């Protein structure tokens, strides 16, 4: 692959990462109190970008594994959370881990997902 193609590919991937995810409301949180809704709207990725808001966060099962990465279960399988998506000290009030993700389309017939943000359950 020549240098121009590599630069074009990297530029397009970089631009995609800056585009906000499309909101979806699956009714996953029902009628939450205003404080919880404000929390969803306040969560930011380590990069400073908004994770989105209440319609985008999905409750998930999560594990911190021996490979020193968080793993989350959604859409039928376990997926590794990129380190840059882990929001530390978010004071997650949900009592369950929350992940913000979007579909990036299909690769070799398999759906690929982009994990924008992840907050583990807050301790204490």
MOLINBEL-V432832 format. One line per field, one symbol per residue. ss: DSSP state (h for helix, s for strand, l for the rest). phi: phi as a letter, one per 40 degrees, with the letter a starting at -180 (. if undefined). burial: b if it has 24 or more other ideal C-beta (glycine too) atoms within 12 Angstrom, else e. Layout:
ss = ???
phi = ???
burial = ???
//
This chain:
ss = llhhhhhhhhhhhhhhhllllllllllllllllhhhhhhhhhlslllllsllllllsssssssslllllsssssllssssllhhhsllllllllllsssssssssssllsssssssssslllll
phi = .cdccccccccccccccccccccabcgcbgcccdccdcddcccbcdchccchadcccbcacabccccgbcbbbafgacbcccdcccccfcfdccgacbbbaacbhbbfgbcbbbccaabccccg
burial = eeeeeeeeeeeeeeeeeeeebeeeeeeebeeeeeeeeebbeebebeeeeebbbbebbbbbebeeeeeeebbbebeeeebebbeebbbeebebebeebbbbbbeeeeeeeeeebbbbbbbbeeee
//
